[in-house]
Amino acid sequence: MIFIGFQPNACKKDLGIALSFLLLPWKWVSLRKGIAIQKAEEWLKNFFDSKYCVTFDSGRTALQKGLEAFGISKGDEVLVQGYTCVVVVNAIKWAGGSPVYVDITRDLIMDPQDLEHKITDKSKVLIIQHTFGKSADLEKLLAVTKKYNLKVIEDCAHTIGGNYYGKKLGTFGDIGMFSFGSDKVVSSVRGGALICNDEFLGNKIQALQSKLPLSTRTKILQYLINIPVFMLLKPLYQYGIGKWILAVCKKLNITGRIMYEKEKRGEQVSFYPSKFPNALAELLVFQLEDLDEMNAHRKELGDIYMHGIEHKKILPILDSDTIPLRFNVLVEDPKKLQKIAQESGIVLGNWYDDVITPCSIGIEGMGYKSGECRTAEKYSKMSVNLPTNRNISTKDVLKIIELINNFTEEKGDTRVFPLSSVREGRGESCGHRTQGGE
Ligand SMILES: Cc1ncc(COP(=O)(O)O)c(C=O)c1O
């Protein structure tokens, strides 16, 4: 079967590390503390040429602590794009801020014009998200933040190594935030980091992190177990038994979760925020060694999708610097496509199937007012993500392309997209910079 998720980055090396921590009791002393954390932070500092790098249990915790470092207080508004993850909004709330939703363009990134409309006297921070690895329109967004004196966090949960006109994403804002969650660019099952160059901010972030508790041993073991469980059960998934065992593991809390039900309801869990555990940092250090290779692979697969999908209007708008974490297409009936794909043994992704997702209390419960981000509402209802991870081969991609081409042909999916933003004809590639926008 072809999977978009289920520990998509995990390879034999990760399995070896996870099993060594799980099976060799003398390694348990280094589950929570050890040199791997410093190694990971040093690696990231070198890569981004940043003065400070501080790790956390996850990207969401990193985001929360980054916002706290700006000293936001009750009533302060944090601008964030619609078409985002519920944990981003939770991080704003836990830091004491109020989310204000900004609409997106056809590129699925923040609309600078709408940003300016949403700014008030209470606006303090802008979170700039590089959705699926596509860089935001930094030039325009940063011009707005300068004009209104806003602080900036770049949310790089979907990119490590992507560029904007030759400069690394994550180095444009006051703070850059990264995620090492299980479906991200590199994965230590769970983890996150902040980078910055400002001394005051760097010291503040370090002080905030030092007050956090260590992750519990139980949680760390649960996340380590994810690797062997997912790697071993994936081949059995098609027979039903794999799916069943995975469900049991989840139910019995044998494996760690990417997101807990409470978080989907906009509530806080008791065991986080916390520090980044050493055992997971060890996984991260090894994953980072393969970053270039994994990014090159994603780019190559992105190009194959671009060339192969016949219905050009459903394609994402990418540019030469985009490394697609997931290749997102926009179709009339995404659920039907996912169902048909599953019947052919392909599990596609549903990230961002709503303006704020996955959210079990309705997006209004997250402070969103219906109609305030119309483009995000429209495109979230059409989004399906295609895989680009290291376990996906060219043959897999060709199979997915065939499925998509049959699906769009069958459905006559000729809905009108803003054509100015999509180049027609075969042969468009990730290697061309195209400008989008409603
Ligand atoms: C855009 C975005 N930002 C931040 C996060 C949070 O990252 P993490 O899962 O490491 O907490 C996510 C989660 O998937 C995300 O999609």
The ligand as an SDF file (V2000), in Angstrom:
LIG
                    3D

 16 16  0  0  0  0  0  0  0  0999 V2000
    1.3210   24.9180   10.1850 C   0  0  0  0  0  0  0  0  0  0  0  0
    1.6420   24.2020   11.4620 C   0  0  0  0  0  0  0  0  0  0  0  0
    2.2720   24.8740   12.4370 N   0  0  0  0  0  0  0  0  0  0  0  0
    2.5920   24.2780   13.5950 C   0  0  0  0  0  0  0  0  0  0  0  0
    2.3000   22.9580   13.8370 C   0  0  0  0  0  0  0  0  0  0  0  0
    2.6670   22.3290   15.1320 C   0  0  0  0  0  0  0  0  0  0  0  0
    3.6800   21.3900   15.0210 O   0  0  0  0  0  0  0  0  0  0  0  0
    3.7550   20.1710   16.0290 P   0  0  0  0  0  0  0  0  0  0  0  0
    2.8910   19.0850   15.5000 O   0  0  0  0  0  0  0  0  0  0  0  0
    5.2030   19.7960   16.0710 O   0  0  0  0  0  0  0  0  0  0  0  0
    3.2880   20.6480   17.3590 O   0  0  0  0  0  0  0  0  0  0  0  0
    1.6320   22.2190   12.8610 C   0  0  0  0  0  0  0  0  0  0  0  0
    1.2840   20.8200   13.1000 C   0  0  0  0  0  0  0  0  0  0  0  0
    1.1570   19.9880   12.3020 O   0  0  0  0  0  0  0  0  0  0  0  0
    1.3040   22.8510   11.6310 C   0  0  0  0  0  0  0  0  0  0  0  0
    0.6810   22.1890   10.6350 O   0  0  0  0  0  0  0  0  0  0  0  0
  1  2  1  0
  2  3  1  0
  2 15  2  0
  3  4  2  0
  4  5  1  0
  5  6  1  0
  5 12  2  0
  6  7  1  0
  7  8  1  0
  8  9  2  0
  8 10  1  0
  8 11  1  0
 12 13  1  0
 12 15  1  0
 13 14  2  0
 15 16  1  0
M  END
$$$$
